[in-house]
Amino acid sequence: NVWCAAGKGTFGTEELVRGIESTSLKDIVNHRTLILPQLGAPGVAAPEVRKRTGFKVE
């Protein structure tokens, strides 16, 4: 689950940014908002994701 992954370091800012970039998400969706599971929040630095990808994390 995402809570365990966040605690283990396998779901975080780097993984999220890498996923956004590798899938060219900005070319697929017409919005720039990501809604993440609440329990995954500890592993994700929302300001860094926005700075690097242009996507807002909620």
PDB file of N, CA, C, O and CB in Angstrom:
ATOM      1  N   ASN A   1       0.832  -1.188   0.000  1.00  0.00           N
ATOM      2  CA  ASN A   1       0.000   0.000   0.000  1.00  0.00           C
ATOM      3  C   ASN A   1       0.873   1.246   0.000  1.00  0.00           C
ATOM      4  O   ASN A   1       2.074   1.178   0.263  1.00  0.00           O
ATOM      5  CB  ASN A   1      -0.945   0.001   1.208  1.00  0.00           C
ATOM      6  N   VAL A   2       0.263   2.366  -0.294  1.00  0.00           N
ATOM      7  CA  VAL A   2       1.021   3.603  -0.463  1.00  0.00           C
ATOM      8  C   VAL A   2       1.644   4.085   0.848  1.00  0.00           C
ATOM      9  O   VAL A   2       2.711   4.699   0.829  1.00  0.00           O
ATOM     10  CB  VAL A   2       0.121   4.685  -1.032  1.00  0.00           C
ATOM     11  N   TRP A   3       1.001   3.820   1.979  1.00  0.00           N
ATOM     12  CA  TRP A   3       1.555   4.231   3.266  1.00  0.00           C
ATOM     13  C   TRP A   3       2.866   3.510   3.538  1.00  0.00           C
ATOM     14  O   TRP A   3       3.845   4.132   3.948  1.00  0.00           O
ATOM     15  CB  TRP A   3       0.555   3.960   4.398  1.00  0.00           C
ATOM     16  N   CYS A   4       2.890   2.210   3.314  1.00  0.00           N
ATOM     17  CA  CYS A   4       4.120   1.435   3.509  1.00  0.00           C
ATOM     18  C   CYS A   4       5.188   1.866   2.508  1.00  0.00           C
ATOM     19  O   CYS A   4       6.364   1.976   2.855  1.00  0.00           O
ATOM     20  CB  CYS A   4       3.837  -0.078   3.369  1.00  0.00           C
ATOM     21  N   ALA A   5       4.776   2.108   1.274  1.00  0.00           N
ATOM     22  CA  ALA A   5       5.728   2.533   0.251  1.00  0.00           C
ATOM     23  C   ALA A   5       6.346   3.880   0.603  1.00  0.00           C
ATOM     24  O   ALA A   5       7.544   4.082   0.406  1.00  0.00           O
ATOM     25  CB  ALA A   5       5.044   2.610  -1.115  1.00  0.00           C
ATOM     26  N   ALA A   6       5.544   4.798   1.121  1.00  0.00           N
ATOM     27  CA  ALA A   6       6.065   6.112   1.511  1.00  0.00           C
ATOM     28  C   ALA A   6       7.056   5.967   2.654  1.00  0.00           C
ATOM     29  O   ALA A   6       8.110   6.603   2.650  1.00  0.00           O
ATOM     30  CB  ALA A   6       4.917   7.059   1.918  1.00  0.00           C
ATOM     31  N   GLY A   7       6.728   5.142   3.622  1.00  0.00           N
ATOM     32  CA  GLY A   7       7.609   4.928   4.760  1.00  0.00           C
ATOM     33  C   GLY A   7       8.892   4.218   4.383  1.00  0.00           C
ATOM     34  O   GLY A   7       9.937   4.432   4.997  1.00  0.00           O
ATOM     35  N   LYS A   8       8.808   3.382   3.381  1.00  0.00           N
ATOM     36  CA  LYS A   8       9.956   2.597   2.921  1.00  0.00           C
ATOM     37  C   LYS A   8      10.827   3.383   1.945  1.00  0.00           C
ATOM     38  O   LYS A   8      11.958   2.990   1.655  1.00  0.00           O
ATOM     39  CB  LYS A   8       9.480   1.306   2.265  1.00  0.00           C
ATOM     40  N   GLY A   9      10.300   4.483   1.445  1.00  0.00           N
ATOM     41  CA  GLY A   9      11.065   5.304   0.518  1.00  0.00           C
ATOM     42  C   GLY A   9      10.899   4.911  -0.940  1.00  0.00           C
ATOM     43  O   GLY A   9      11.697   5.321  -1.783  1.00  0.00           O
ATOM     44  N   THR A  10       9.875   4.121  -1.252  1.00  0.00           N
ATOM     45  CA  THR A  10       9.655   3.726  -2.643  1.00  0.00           C
ATOM     46  C   THR A  10       8.528   4.518  -3.294  1.00  0.00           C
ATOM     47  O   THR A  10       8.245   4.322  -4.476  1.00  0.00           O
ATOM     48  CB  THR A  10       9.347   2.244  -2.720  1.00  0.00           C
ATOM     49  N   PHE A  11       7.888   5.397  -2.555  1.00  0.00           N
ATOM     50  CA  PHE A  11       6.899   6.321  -3.110  1.00  0.00           C
ATOM     51  C   PHE A  11       7.210   7.681  -2.534  1.00  0.00           C
ATOM     52  O   PHE A  11       6.972   7.937  -1.354  1.00  0.00           O
ATOM     53  CB  PHE A  11       5.419   5.879  -2.784  1.00  0.00           C
ATOM     54  N   GLY A  12       7.739   8.543  -3.361  1.00  0.00           N
ATOM     55  CA  GLY A  12       8.103   9.865  -2.880  1.00  0.00           C
ATOM     56  C   GLY A  12       8.239  10.842  -4.030  1.00  0.00           C
ATOM     57  O   GLY A  12       7.787  10.584  -5.145  1.00  0.00           O
ATOM     58  N   THR A  13       8.858  11.943  -3.745  1.00  0.00           N
ATOM     59  CA  THR A  13       9.004  13.018  -4.716  1.00  0.00           C
ATOM     60  C   THR A  13       9.696  12.549  -5.986  1.00  0.00           C
ATOM     61  O   THR A  13       9.198  12.781  -7.088  1.00  0.00           O
ATOM     62  CB  THR A  13       9.774  14.166  -4.107  1.00  0.00           C
ATOM     63  N   GLU A  14      10.829  11.899  -5.842  1.00  0.00           N
ATOM     64  CA  GLU A  14      11.594  11.467  -7.020  1.00  0.00           C
ATOM     65  C   GLU A  14      10.808  10.501  -7.884  1.00  0.00           C
ATOM     66  O   GLU A  14      10.797  10.625  -9.108  1.00  0.00           O
ATOM     67  CB  GLU A  14      12.900  10.820  -6.593  1.00  0.00           C
ATOM     68  N   GLU A  15      10.149   9.538  -7.252  1.00  0.00           N
ATOM     69  CA  GLU A  15       9.370   8.552  -8.001  1.00  0.00           C
ATOM     70  C   GLU A  15       8.196   9.215  -8.721  1.00  0.00           C
ATOM     71  O   GLU A  15       7.881   8.872  -9.860  1.00  0.00           O
ATOM     72  CB  GLU A  15       8.860   7.449  -7.062  1.00  0.00           C
ATOM     73  N   LEU A  16       7.560  10.158  -8.048  1.00  0.00           N
ATOM     74  CA  LEU A  16       6.428  10.862  -8.643  1.00  0.00           C
ATOM     75  C   LEU A  16       6.876  11.702  -9.839  1.00  0.00           C
ATOM     76  O   LEU A  16       6.256  11.655 -10.901  1.00  0.00           O
ATOM     77  CB  LEU A  16       5.741  11.751  -7.596  1.00  0.00           C
ATOM     78  N   VAL A  17       7.941  12.462  -9.667  1.00  0.00           N
ATOM     79  CA  VAL A  17       8.465  13.289 -10.757  1.00  0.00           C
ATOM     80  C   VAL A  17       8.890  12.405 -11.928  1.00  0.00           C
ATOM     81  O   VAL A  17       8.591  12.710 -13.083  1.00  0.00           O
ATOM     82  CB  VAL A  17       9.659  14.150 -10.268  1.00  0.00           C
ATOM     83  N   ARG A  18       9.575  11.330 -11.634  1.00  0.00           N
ATOM     84  CA  ARG A  18      10.020  10.407 -12.679  1.00  0.00           C
ATOM     85  C   ARG A  18       8.825   9.840 -13.455  1.00  0.00           C
ATOM     86  O   ARG A  18       8.870   9.733 -14.681  1.00  0.00           O
ATOM     87  CB  ARG A  18      10.848   9.260 -12.063  1.00  0.00           C
ATOM     88  N   GLY A  19       7.767   9.481 -12.741  1.00  0.00           N
ATOM     89  CA  GLY A  19       6.569   8.950 -13.386  1.00  0.00           C
ATOM     90  C   GLY A  19       5.877   9.975 -14.265  1.00  0.00           C
ATOM     91  O   GLY A  19       5.425   9.657 -15.365  1.00  0.00           O
ATOM     92  N   ILE A  20       5.796  11.202 -13.779  1.00  0.00           N
ATOM     93  CA  ILE A  20       5.170  12.283 -14.551  1.00  0.00           C
ATOM     94  C   ILE A  20       5.955  12.526 -15.838  1.00  0.00           C
ATOM     95  O   ILE A  20       5.375  12.663 -16.915  1.00  0.00           O
ATOM     96  CB  ILE A  20       5.090  13.587 -13.712  1.00  0.00           C
ATOM     97  N   GLU A  21       7.270  12.579 -15.712  1.00  0.00           N
ATOM     98  CA  GLU A  21       8.112  12.852 -16.875  1.00  0.00           C
ATOM     99  C   GLU A  21       8.151  11.677 -17.849  1.00  0.00           C
ATOM    100  O   GLU A  21       8.069  11.880 -19.061  1.00  0.00           O
ATOM    101  CB  GLU A  21       9.521  13.190 -16.425  1.00  0.00           C
ATOM    102  N   SER A  22       8.274  10.464 -17.341  1.00  0.00           N
ATOM    103  CA  SER A  22       8.418   9.301 -18.230  1.00  0.00           C
ATOM    104  C   SER A  22       7.148   8.988 -19.009  1.00  0.00           C
ATOM    105  O   SER A  22       7.207   8.349 -20.060  1.00  0.00           O
ATOM    106  CB  SER A  22       8.821   8.087 -17.428  1.00  0.00           C
ATOM    107  N   THR A  23       6.002   9.431 -18.504  1.00  0.00           N
ATOM    108  CA  THR A  23       4.738   9.191 -19.205  1.00  0.00           C
ATOM    109  C   THR A  23       4.288  10.396 -20.018  1.00  0.00           C
ATOM    110  O   THR A  23       3.252  10.343 -20.682  1.00  0.00           O
ATOM    111  CB  THR A  23       3.657   8.818 -18.213  1.00  0.00           C
ATOM    112  N   SER A  24       5.056  11.485 -19.974  1.00  0.00           N
ATOM    113  CA  SER A  24       4.664  12.741 -20.642  1.00  0.00           C
ATOM    114  C   SER A  24       3.249  13.137 -20.238  1.00  0.00           C
ATOM    115  O   SER A  24       2.426  13.498 -21.079  1.00  0.00           O
ATOM    116  CB  SER A  24       4.757  12.599 -22.185  1.00  0.00           C
ATOM    117  N   LEU A  25       2.982  13.061 -18.939  1.00  0.00           N
ATOM    118  CA  LEU A  25       1.644  13.322 -18.417  1.00  0.00           C
ATOM    119  C   LEU A  25       1.094  14.679 -18.851  1.00  0.00           C
ATOM    120  O   LEU A  25      -0.103  14.819 -19.103  1.00  0.00           O
ATOM    121  CB  LEU A  25       1.659  13.241 -16.910  1.00  0.00           C
ATOM    122  N   LYS A  26       1.973  15.674 -18.935  1.00  0.00           N
ATOM    123  CA  LYS A  26       1.513  17.017 -19.326  1.00  0.00           C
ATOM    124  C   LYS A  26       0.911  17.036 -20.722  1.00  0.00           C
ATOM    125  O   LYS A  26       0.105  17.912 -21.038  1.00  0.00           O
ATOM    126  CB  LYS A  26       2.666  18.005 -19.259  1.00  0.00           C
ATOM    127  N   ASP A  27       1.294  16.078 -21.561  1.00  0.00           N
ATOM    128  CA  ASP A  27       0.752  15.996 -22.914  1.00  0.00           C
ATOM    129  C   ASP A  27      -0.521  15.153 -22.977  1.00  0.00           C
ATOM    130  O   ASP A  27      -1.208  15.136 -23.998  1.00  0.00           O
ATOM    131  CB  ASP A  27       1.792  15.422 -23.853  1.00  0.00           C
ATOM    132  N   ILE A  28      -0.828  14.462 -21.897  1.00  0.00           N
ATOM    133  CA  ILE A  28      -1.970  13.543 -21.873  1.00  0.00           C
ATOM    134  C   ILE A  28      -3.196  14.172 -21.221  1.00  0.00           C
ATOM    135  O   ILE A  28      -4.322  13.949 -21.663  1.00  0.00           O
ATOM    136  CB  ILE A  28      -1.599  12.264 -21.138  1.00  0.00           C
ATOM    137  N   VAL A  29      -2.976  14.960 -20.167  1.00  0.00           N
ATOM    138  CA  VAL A  29      -4.101  15.568 -19.443  1.00  0.00           C
ATOM    139  C   VAL A  29      -4.121  17.075 -19.680  1.00  0.00           C
ATOM    140  O   VAL A  29      -3.094  17.676 -19.995  1.00  0.00           O
ATOM    141  CB  VAL A  29      -4.011  15.264 -17.923  1.00  0.00           C
ATOM    142  N   ASN A  30      -5.294  17.675 -19.528  1.00  0.00           N
ATOM    143  CA  ASN A  30      -5.406  19.116 -19.759  1.00  0.00           C
ATOM    144  C   ASN A  30      -5.469  19.913 -18.458  1.00  0.00           C
ATOM    145  O   ASN A  30      -5.848  21.084 -18.461  1.00  0.00           O
ATOM    146  CB  ASN A  30      -6.635  19.410 -20.594  1.00  0.00           C
ATOM    147  N   HIS A  31      -5.102  19.286 -17.362  1.00  0.00           N
ATOM    148  CA  HIS A  31      -5.054  19.972 -16.068  1.00  0.00           C
ATOM    149  C   HIS A  31      -3.663  19.777 -15.475  1.00  0.00           C
ATOM    150  O   HIS A  31      -2.854  19.026 -16.020  1.00  0.00           O
ATOM    151  CB  HIS A  31      -6.162  19.435 -15.091  1.00  0.00           C
ATOM    152  N   ARG A  32      -3.388  20.435 -14.390  1.00  0.00           N
ATOM    153  CA  ARG A  32      -2.077  20.325 -13.740  1.00  0.00           C
ATOM    154  C   ARG A  32      -2.240  20.097 -12.236  1.00  0.00           C
ATOM    155  O   ARG A  32      -1.522  20.686 -11.428  1.00  0.00           O
ATOM    156  CB  ARG A  32      -1.233  21.595 -13.999  1.00  0.00           C
ATOM    157  N   THR A  33      -3.192  19.239 -11.874  1.00  0.00           N
ATOM    158  CA  THR A  33      -3.434  18.919 -10.473  1.00  0.00           C
ATOM    159  C   THR A  33      -3.377  17.417 -10.272  1.00  0.00           C
ATOM    160  O   THR A  33      -4.015  16.658 -11.001  1.00  0.00           O
ATOM    161  CB  THR A  33      -4.792  19.473 -10.008  1.00  0.00           C
ATOM    162  N   LEU A  34      -2.606  16.993  -9.276  1.00  0.00           N
ATOM    163  CA  LEU A  34      -2.523  15.582  -8.901  1.00  0.00           C
ATOM    164  C   LEU A  34      -3.158  15.418  -7.529  1.00  0.00           C
ATOM    165  O   LEU A  34      -2.843  16.166  -6.604  1.00  0.00           O
ATOM    166  CB  LEU A  34      -1.041  15.073  -8.900  1.00  0.00           C
ATOM    167  N   ILE A  35      -4.035  14.458  -7.395  1.00  0.00           N
ATOM    168  CA  ILE A  35      -4.642  14.160  -6.103  1.00  0.00           C
ATOM    169  C   ILE A  35      -4.014  12.865  -5.615  1.00  0.00           C
ATOM    170  O   ILE A  35      -4.238  11.798  -6.186  1.00  0.00           O
ATOM    171  CB  ILE A  35      -6.217  14.047  -6.199  1.00  0.00           C
ATOM    172  N   LEU A  36      -3.229  12.972  -4.555  1.00  0.00           N
ATOM    173  CA  LEU A  36      -2.500  11.815  -4.033  1.00  0.00           C
ATOM    174  C   LEU A  36      -3.173  11.267  -2.785  1.00  0.00           C
ATOM    175  O   LEU A  36      -3.864  12.002  -2.079  1.00  0.00           O
ATOM    176  CB  LEU A  36      -1.048  12.189  -3.724  1.00  0.00           C
ATOM    177  N   PRO A  37      -2.978   9.985  -2.508  1.00  0.00           N
ATOM    178  CA  PRO A  37      -3.515   9.409  -1.273  1.00  0.00           C
ATOM    179  C   PRO A  37      -2.922  10.118  -0.058  1.00  0.00           C
ATOM    180  O   PRO A  37      -1.728  10.414  -0.030  1.00  0.00           O
ATOM    181  CB  PRO A  37      -3.224   7.891  -1.205  1.00  0.00           C
ATOM    182  N   GLN A  38      -3.739  10.383   0.921  1.00  0.00           N
ATOM    183  CA  GLN A  38      -3.294  11.103   2.116  1.00  0.00           C
ATOM    184  C   GLN A  38      -2.136  10.393   2.814  1.00  0.00           C
ATOM    185  O   GLN A  38      -1.221  11.049   3.312  1.00  0.00           O
ATOM    186  CB  GLN A  38      -4.454  11.270   3.088  1.00  0.00           C
ATOM    187  N   LEU A  39      -2.166   9.075   2.854  1.00  0.00           N
ATOM    188  CA  LEU A  39      -1.110   8.346   3.553  1.00  0.00           C
ATOM    189  C   LEU A  39       0.219   8.367   2.800  1.00  0.00           C
ATOM    190  O   LEU A  39       1.251   7.995   3.359  1.00  0.00           O
ATOM    191  CB  LEU A  39      -1.539   6.915   3.779  1.00  0.00           C
ATOM    192  N   GLY A  40       0.205   8.795   1.551  1.00  0.00           N
ATOM    193  CA  GLY A  40       1.440   8.914   0.794  1.00  0.00           C
ATOM    194  C   GLY A  40       2.100  10.270   0.962  1.00  0.00           C
ATOM    195  O   GLY A  40       3.236  10.465   0.530  1.00  0.00           O
ATOM    196  N   ALA A  41       1.407  11.204   1.581  1.00  0.00           N
ATOM    197  CA  ALA A  41       1.889  12.577   1.716  1.00  0.00           C
ATOM    198  C   ALA A  41       3.249  12.716   2.394  1.00  0.00           C
ATOM    199  O   ALA A  41       4.035  13.569   1.982  1.00  0.00           O
ATOM    200  CB  ALA A  41       0.895  13.364   2.476  1.00  0.00           C
ATOM    201  N   PRO A  42       3.563  11.918   3.414  1.00  0.00           N
ATOM    202  CA  PRO A  42       4.857  12.113   4.075  1.00  0.00           C
ATOM    203  C   PRO A  42       6.060  11.947   3.149  1.00  0.00           C
ATOM    204  O   PRO A  42       7.122  12.512   3.411  1.00  0.00           O
ATOM    205  CB  PRO A  42       4.984  11.154   5.213  1.00  0.00           C
ATOM    206  N   GLY A  43       5.909  11.191   2.090  1.00  0.00           N
ATOM    207  CA  GLY A  43       7.036  10.945   1.195  1.00  0.00           C
ATOM    208  C   GLY A  43       7.133  11.893   0.023  1.00  0.00           C
ATOM    209  O   GLY A  43       8.062  11.784  -0.777  1.00  0.00           O
ATOM    210  N   VAL A  44       6.196  12.825  -0.105  1.00  0.00           N
ATOM    211  CA  VAL A  44       6.156  13.703  -1.276  1.00  0.00           C
ATOM    212  C   VAL A  44       6.294  15.164  -0.858  1.00  0.00           C
ATOM    213  O   VAL A  44       5.548  15.654  -0.010  1.00  0.00           O
ATOM    214  CB  VAL A  44       4.848  13.497  -2.064  1.00  0.00           C
ATOM    215  N   ALA A  45       7.253  15.844  -1.462  1.00  0.00           N
ATOM    216  CA  ALA A  45       7.436  17.281  -1.233  1.00  0.00           C
ATOM    217  C   ALA A  45       6.676  18.019  -2.333  1.00  0.00           C
ATOM    218  O   ALA A  45       7.192  18.213  -3.433  1.00  0.00           O
ATOM    219  CB  ALA A  45       8.971  17.682  -1.224  1.00  0.00           C
ATOM    220  N   ALA A  46       5.450  18.427  -2.025  1.00  0.00           N
ATOM    221  CA  ALA A  46       4.570  19.055  -3.016  1.00  0.00           C
ATOM    222  C   ALA A  46       5.205  20.265  -3.713  1.00  0.00           C
ATOM    223  O   ALA A  46       5.085  20.382  -4.932  1.00  0.00           O
ATOM    224  CB  ALA A  46       3.283  19.482  -2.349  1.00  0.00           C
ATOM    225  N   PRO A  47       5.874  21.167  -2.987  1.00  0.00           N
ATOM    226  CA  PRO A  47       6.482  22.320  -3.670  1.00  0.00           C
ATOM    227  C   PRO A  47       7.548  21.899  -4.694  1.00  0.00           C
ATOM    228  O   PRO A  47       7.690  22.524  -5.744  1.00  0.00           O
ATOM    229  CB  PRO A  47       7.107  23.263  -2.639  1.00  0.00           C
ATOM    230  N   GLU A  48       8.278  20.855  -4.380  1.00  0.00           N
ATOM    231  CA  GLU A  48       9.317  20.365  -5.295  1.00  0.00           C
ATOM    232  C   GLU A  48       8.695  19.742  -6.545  1.00  0.00           C
ATOM    233  O   GLU A  48       9.190  19.938  -7.655  1.00  0.00           O
ATOM    234  CB  GLU A  48      10.218  19.334  -4.585  1.00  0.00           C
ATOM    235  N   VAL A  49       7.611  18.994  -6.359  1.00  0.00           N
ATOM    236  CA  VAL A  49       6.915  18.396  -7.504  1.00  0.00           C
ATOM    237  C   VAL A  49       6.409  19.504  -8.423  1.00  0.00           C
ATOM    238  O   VAL A  49       6.565  19.423  -9.642  1.00  0.00           O
ATOM    239  CB  VAL A  49       5.732  17.492  -7.031  1.00  0.00           C
ATOM    240  N   ARG A  50       5.809  20.529  -7.846  1.00  0.00           N
ATOM    241  CA  ARG A  50       5.281  21.640  -8.653  1.00  0.00           C
ATOM    242  C   ARG A  50       6.398  22.371  -9.379  1.00  0.00           C
ATOM    243  O   ARG A  50       6.262  22.712 -10.554  1.00  0.00           O
ATOM    244  CB  ARG A  50       4.503  22.625  -7.771  1.00  0.00           C
ATOM    245  N   LYS A  51       7.493  22.612  -8.688  1.00  0.00           N
ATOM    246  CA  LYS A  51       8.630  23.321  -9.277  1.00  0.00           C
ATOM    247  C   LYS A  51       9.201  22.548 -10.467  1.00  0.00           C
ATOM    248  O   LYS A  51       9.543  23.139 -11.491  1.00  0.00           O
ATOM    249  CB  LYS A  51       9.724  23.549  -8.220  1.00  0.00           C
ATOM    250  N   ARG A  52       9.301  21.250 -10.327  1.00  0.00           N
ATOM    251  CA  ARG A  52       9.949  20.433 -11.356  1.00  0.00           C
ATOM    252  C   ARG A  52       9.028  19.987 -12.485  1.00  0.00           C
ATOM    253  O   ARG A  52       9.495  19.689 -13.584  1.00  0.00           O
ATOM    254  CB  ARG A  52      10.545  19.230 -10.724  1.00  0.00           C
ATOM    255  N   THR A  53       7.714  19.939 -12.222  1.00  0.00           N
ATOM    256  CA  THR A  53       6.804  19.396 -13.235  1.00  0.00           C
ATOM    257  C   THR A  53       5.696  20.349 -13.654  1.00  0.00           C
ATOM    258  O   THR A  53       5.118  20.194 -14.730  1.00  0.00           O
ATOM    259  CB  THR A  53       6.190  18.140 -12.728  1.00  0.00           C
ATOM    260  N   GLY A  54       5.395  21.331 -12.816  1.00  0.00           N
ATOM    261  CA  GLY A  54       4.270  22.211 -13.092  1.00  0.00           C
ATOM    262  C   GLY A  54       2.947  21.678 -12.572  1.00  0.00           C
ATOM    263  O   GLY A  54       1.914  22.330 -12.720  1.00  0.00           O
ATOM    264  N   PHE A  55       2.967  20.486 -11.958  1.00  0.00           N
ATOM    265  CA  PHE A  55       1.754  19.893 -11.411  1.00  0.00           C
ATOM    266  C   PHE A  55       1.609  20.248  -9.937  1.00  0.00           C
ATOM    267  O   PHE A  55       2.562  20.148  -9.163  1.00  0.00           O
ATOM    268  CB  PHE A  55       1.765  18.369 -11.596  1.00  0.00           C
ATOM    269  N   LYS A  56       0.413  20.660  -9.565  1.00  0.00           N
ATOM    270  CA  LYS A  56       0.080  20.952  -8.169  1.00  0.00           C
ATOM    271  C   LYS A  56      -0.328  19.645  -7.494  1.00  0.00           C
ATOM    272  O   LYS A  56      -1.086  18.859  -8.061  1.00  0.00           O
ATOM    273  CB  LYS A  56      -1.065  22.025  -8.065  1.00  0.00           C
ATOM    274  N   VAL A  57       0.170  19.419  -6.298  1.00  0.00           N
ATOM    275  CA  VAL A  57      -0.163  18.208  -5.542  1.00  0.00           C
ATOM    276  C   VAL A  57      -1.191  18.547  -4.478  1.00  0.00           C
ATOM    277  O   VAL A  57      -1.000  19.469  -3.685  1.00  0.00           O
ATOM    278  CB  VAL A  57       1.103  17.583  -4.897  1.00  0.00           C
ATOM    279  N   GLU A  58      -2.281  17.794  -4.467  1.00  0.00           N
ATOM    280  CA  GLU A  58      -3.315  17.968  -3.437  1.00  0.00           C
ATOM    281  C   GLU A  58      -3.475  16.673  -2.698  1.00  0.00           C
ATOM    282  O   GLU A  58      -4.294  16.582  -1.783  1.00  0.00           O
ATOM    283  CB  GLU A  58      -4.669  18.417  -4.049  1.00  0.00           C
TER     284      GLU A  58
END
